[in-house]
């Protein structure tokens, strides 16, 4: 298991580095695209002046010489960038960038030959190819992010399974001690020592749950569930400290376990849903190769539904219990306040979900995703 954990950590590190390199490449390519747009605009201005026959021949020649130098410089940079994209397995983006470099060379040659109109045409095509390469590079980065999310989700699921099993152990031992407490002999010194160990176990599971929640930046629905489990664990631990092992202690312990079980249900892979598999997500990609969805995002959507169903059930049960009382008890008022807080937080999470804008449909050459699990050699440690 230790070897598998090491391999999983290495794989996640490789994907993180790949996403970072692709993001850096995007920034560089966007700047090159901006400079190419300026160069193409310069060619069009000279061509328009010549067409209007208002340009001084010497001035036009000087401007074309300057444009030729700028275009040749950009062509070299684009060719080098295409090679780097190839190494990052952004093959479609690399191909478009390479074609853009060829058009830039042609534009520079046209400027040297004094044909501004041809230079403008070639330079404009280079700009379009760079814009396409940028879209394809963005799609490649999103695919890498989807792979990274799938890897992180798998590790998150393993961690939650461990917490769930540990919390079930707390419940089993609490019930066992409660049965012993009801026996004629009650709890012996040895049993009290077991109870002390049980408190430490519950606190340890609580601490691990808190740490896991703190690592999940952005996964707010998952954090909400883990925070709820942590709160229930703290309540169970406090009661165990007071040597209470009955239903009043078992209920929060079970509530914490059920919260973790809710996460495992949300993480459960649906074979028909391609968003849980980067390769499947690629197959279901939109026009620019964007994955249809990411695993953790899909799990969070499912989790919101499960949370609302759980809130509805608990609210209904509390309403039934409170109807049998002449006035709400302190415990029931506390539960009602907790339900109100959770409902408010869930509403904020739901409203905070933003639908992505539709993909650009003007790209005639969608990016083809690399094989799932493939990481460039240069990214590996």
C-alpha positions in Angstrom: 0.0 0.0 0.0 2.9 2.4 0.8 4.3 1.9 -2.7 0.8 2.6 -4.2 0.5 5.7 -2.2 4.0 6.9 -3.4 3.0 6.2 -7.0 -0.3 8.1 -6.6 1.5 11.1 -5.1 4.0 11.1 -7.9 1.2 10.9 -10.5 -0.6 13.8 -8.9 2.7 15.8 -8.8 3.3 15.1 -12.5 -0.2 16.3 -13.4 0.2 19.4 -11.3 3.4 20.3 -13.0 1.9 19.6 -16.4 -1.1 21.9 -15.7 1.3 24.6 -14.5 3.5 24.3 -17.7 0.4 24.4 -19.9 -0.9 27.5 -18.1 2.5 29.2 -18.6 2.5 28.3 -22.3 -1.0 29.8 -22.6 0.2 33.1 -21.2 3.1 33.1 -23.6 1.0 32.2 -26.6 -1.6 34.8 -25.7 1.1 37.5 -25.7 2.4 36.2 -29.1 -1.1 36.3 -30.5 -1.4 39.9 -29.3 1.8 40.9 -31.0 0.8 39.1 -34.2 -2.5 41.0 -34.3 -0.5 44.3 -34.1 1.8 43.1 -36.9 -1.1 42.0 -39.1 -2.7 45.4 -38.5 0.5 47.1 -39.7 0.5 45.1 -42.9 -3.1 46.0 -43.6 -2.3 49.7 -43.1 0.5 49.6 -45.6 -1.6 47.7 -48.1 -4.5 50.1 -47.7 -2.2 53.1 -48.2 -0.8 51.5 -51.3 -4.3 50.8 -52.6 -5.3 54.4 -51.9 -2.1 55.4 -53.7 -1.4 57.9 -51.0 1.7 56.3 -49.6 5.2 57.5 -50.2 7.2 54.7 -51.8 10.2 55.2 -49.6 8.1 55.4 -46.5 6.1 52.2 -47.5 9.4 50.4 -48.1 10.7 51.4 -44.7 7.5 50.3 -43.0 7.6 46.9 -44.8 11.2 46.4 -43.8 10.3 47.0 -40.1 7.3 44.6 -40.4 9.5 42.0 -42.1 11.9 42.1 -39.1 9.1 41.9 -36.6 7.3 39.1 -38.5 10.5 37.0 -38.8 11.2 37.4 -35.1 7.7 36.2 -34.3 8.0 33.3 -36.7 11.1 32.1 -34.8 9.4 32.4 -31.4 6.3 30.6 -32.7 8.3 27.7 -34.1 10.1 27.3 -30.7 6.8 27.5 -28.9 5.3 24.8 -31.2 8.2 22.5 -30.3 7.5 23.1 -26.6 3.8 22.4 -27.0 4.7 19.2 -28.8 6.7 18.1 -25.8 3.7 19.0 -23.6 1.6 16.7 -25.8 -0.5 19.6 -27.0 -0.2 18.2 -30.5 -3.1 20.0 -32.2 -2.0 23.3 -30.7 1.5 22.7 -31.8 0.4 21.9 -35.3 -1.6 25.1 -35.6 1.3 27.1 -34.2 3.7 25.5 -36.7 1.4 26.4 -39.5 1.2 30.0 -38.1 5.0 30.1 -38.2 5.0 29.1 -41.9 2.5 31.9 -42.7 4.7 34.4 -40.8 7.7 33.4 -42.8 5.6 33.9 -46.0 4.5 37.3 -44.7 8.1 38.3 -44.0 9.1 37.2 -47.5 6.3 39.2 -49.0 7.4 42.3 -47.1 10.9 41.8 -48.4 9.5 41.6 -51.9 7.5 44.8 -51.4 4.1 43.1 -51.8 2.1 44.5 -48.8 -1.2 43.0 -49.9 0.3 39.5 -49.9 2.0 40.2 -46.6 -1.3 41.3 -45.1 -3.0 38.1 -46.2 -0.3 35.8 -44.9 0.0 37.7 -41.6 -3.8 37.7 -41.1 -3.8 33.9 -41.6 -1.0 33.5 -39.1 -3.1 35.5 -36.6 -6.1 33.2 -37.1 -3.9 30.1 -36.7 -2.4 31.5 -33.4 -5.9 32.2 -32.1 -6.8 28.6 -32.9 -3.7 27.3 -31.3 -4.5 29.2 -28.1 -8.0 27.7 -28.0 -6.6 24.2 -28.5 -4.0 24.8 -25.8 -6.6 25.9 -23.4 -8.6 22.7 -24.2 -5.4 20.7 -23.6 -4.9 22.4 -20.2 -8.5 21.7 -19.2 -8.1 18.0 -20.1 -5.0 17.9 -17.9 -6.9 19.6 -15.1 -9.7 16.9 -15.5 -7.1 14.2 -15.1 -5.7 15.9 -12.1 -9.2 16.2 -10.6 -9.8 12.5 -11.2 -6.6 11.6 -9.4 -7.3 13.9 -6.5 -10.9 12.5 -6.3 -9.6 9.0 -6.1 -7.3 9.9 -3.2 -10.0 11.9 -1.5 -12.3 8.9 -1.8 -9.7 6.6 -0.2 -9.3 9.1 2.7 -13.0 9.4 3.3 -13.3 5.6 3.3 -10.7 5.4 6.0 -12.5 8.0 8.0 -15.8 6.2 7.6 -14.4 2.9 8.7 -12.7 4.5 11.7 -16.0 6.3 12.7 -17.8 3.0 12.4 -15.3 1.6 14.8 -16.1 4.4 17.3 -19.8 3.5 17.0 -19.2 -0.2 17.5 -17.1 0.3 20.6 -19.5 2.9 22.0 -22.4 0.4 21.7 -20.3 -2.3 23.3 -19.4 -0.2 26.3 -23.0 0.9 26.6 -24.2 -2.7 26.8 -21.5 -3.3 29.5 -22.6 -0.2 31.4 -26.1 -1.7 31.6 -24.8 -5.0 32.9 -25.0 -5.8 36.6 -21.3 -5.2 37.1 -21.3 -1.9 35.2 -18.1 -0.5 33.8 -15.0 -1.8 35.4 -11.6 0.0 35.7 -10.5 -1.8 32.5 -13.7 -0.7 30.7 -13.1 2.9 31.8 -9.6 2.7 30.4 -11.2 1.5 27.1 -13.6 4.5 27.3 -10.6 6.8 27.7 -9.0 5.2 24.6 -12.3 5.6 22.7 -12.4 9.3 23.5 -8.9 9.7 22.0 -9.9 7.7 18.9 -12.9 9.9 18.3 -10.8 13.0 18.7 -8.2 11.6 16.3 -10.8 10.8 13.7 -12.2 14.4 14.2 -8.7 15.9 13.7 -8.2 13.9 10.5 -11.5 15.0 9.2 -10.8 18.6 10.0 -7.4 18.4 8.2 -8.9 16.8 5.1 -11.5 19.6 5.0 -8.8 22.2 5.2 -7.0 20.8 2.2 -10.0 21.0 -0.1 -9.8 24.6 -1.4 -12.8 25.3 -3.6 -14.7 22.0 -3.0 -17.2 23.8 -0.7 -19.9 21.1 -0.8 -17.5 18.5 0.3 -16.2 20.8 3.0 -19.7 21.4 4.2 -20.2 17.7 4.7 -16.9 17.2 6.4 -17.5 20.2 8.6 -20.9 18.7 9.6 -19.2 15.4 10.4 -16.5 17.1 12.5 -19.2 18.9 14.5 -21.0 15.7 15.2 -17.7 14.0 16.2 -16.9 16.8 18.6 -20.3 16.3 20.2 -19.8 12.6 20.5 -16.3 13.0 22.0 -17.6 15.5 24.6 -20.3 13.1 25.7 -17.8 10.2 25.9 -15.6 12.3 28.1 -18.6 12.5 30.5 -18.8 8.7 30.3 -22.0 8.8 28.4 -22.4 5.9 26.0 -26.1 5.8 25.4 -28.3 7.0 22.5 -27.4 10.7 23.2 -23.8 9.9 22.4 -24.4 7.3 19.7 -26.7 9.6 17.6 -24.0 12.2 16.8 -21.5 9.5 16.2 -23.9 7.9 13.7 -24.6 11.3 12.2 -20.9 11.8 11.5 -20.6 8.3 9.9 -23.7 9.0 7.8 -22.1 12.3 6.6 -19.0 10.4 5.4 -21.2 7.7 3.8 -23.0 10.6 1.9 -19.6 11.6 0.5 -18.9 8.1 -0.6 -22.2 7.9 -2.4 -21.5 11.1 -4.2 -18.1 9.9 -5.2 -19.5 6.6 -6.6 -18.6 6.3 -10.2 -21.5 6.0 -12.7 -20.1 4.0 -15.7 -22.5 6.0 -18.0 -21.1 9.3 -16.8 -18.0 10.3 -18.8 -17.1 13.1 -16.4 -15.6 10.6 -14.0 -13.0 9.5 -16.6 -10.7 12.0 -18.4 -10.7 9.7 -21.5 -14.5 9.6 -21.4 -14.7 13.3 -20.8 -12.5 13.9 -23.8 -14.8 11.7 -26.0 -17.7 13.8 -24.8 -15.9 17.1 -25.3 -17.4 20.1 -26.9 -16.3 21.8 -30.1 -13.1 23.1 -28.7 -12.2 19.9 -26.9 -13.4 21.0 -23.5 -14.4 18.2 -21.2 -18.1 17.8 -20.5 -17.4 17.9 -16.8 -14.8 17.3 -14.1 -15.1 14.4 -11.6 -15.1 16.5 -8.4 -17.5 19.1 -9.8 -19.9 16.3 -10.8 -19.6 14.7 -7.4 -20.4 18.1 -5.8 -23.5 18.5 -7.8 -24.7 15.1 -6.7 -23.7 16.0 -3.2 -25.9 19.1 -3.2 -28.9 16.9 -4.0 -28.0 14.4 -1.2 -27.5 17.2 1.3 -30.9 18.8 0.5 -32.6 15.4 0.8 -30.9 14.8 4.2 -32.0 18.3 5.4 -35.5 17.6 4.3 -35.6 14.3 6.2 -34.1 15.7 9.4 -36.4 18.7 9.3 -39.5 16.4 8.9 -38.3 14.2 11.8 -37.7 17.2 14.0 -41.1 18.7 13.2 -42.8 15.4 14.3 -40.8 15.3 17.5 -41.5 18.9 18.3 -45.3 18.5 17.7 -45.4 16.1 20.6 -44.1 18.7 23.0 -46.0 21.6 24.6 -42.9 23.8 24.0 -39.6 23.0 22.2 -36.9 21.6 24.3 -33.4 23.1 24.4 -32.1 20.1 22.4 -34.7 20.6 19.7 -34.1 24.3 19.5 -30.4 23.5 19.0 -31.2 21.1 16.2 -33.5 23.6 14.6 -30.7 26.3 14.6 -28.3 23.8 13.1 -30.7 22.9 10.4 -31.2 26.6 9.6 -27.5 27.2 9.3 -27.0 24.2 7.1 -29.9 25.2 4.8 -28.5 28.7 4.5 -25.1 27.4 3.6 -26.5 24.9 1.1 -28.5 27.7 -0.6 -25.3 29.8 -0.9 -23.4 26.9 -2.4 -26.2 26.2 -4.9 -26.4 29.9 -6.0 -22.6 30.1 -6.2 -22.5 27.5 -9.0 -21.8 29.2 -12.3 -22.7 27.7 -15.6 -19.8 27.8 -18.1 -20.3 29.9 -21.2 -20.8 27.9 -24.5 -17.6 26.9 -26.3 -16.4 28.8 -29.3 -18.0 27.2 -32.3 -15.9 29.1 -34.9 -12.9 26.9 -34.4 -12.8 24.6 -37.4 -10.1 22.3 -35.9 -11.0 21.0 -32.5 -8.2 19.8 -30.3 -7.8 16.0 -30.0 -7.1 15.0 -26.5 -4.1 12.8 -25.7 -4.5 9.4 -24.3 -5.7 9.5 -20.7 -2.9 9.1 -18.2 -0.2 10.3 -20.6 2.2 12.8 -19.1 5.1 14.3 -21.0 8.5 12.9 -20.1 9.9 16.3 -19.3 7.2 16.8 -16.6 8.2 13.6 -14.7 10.6 13.9 -11.8 
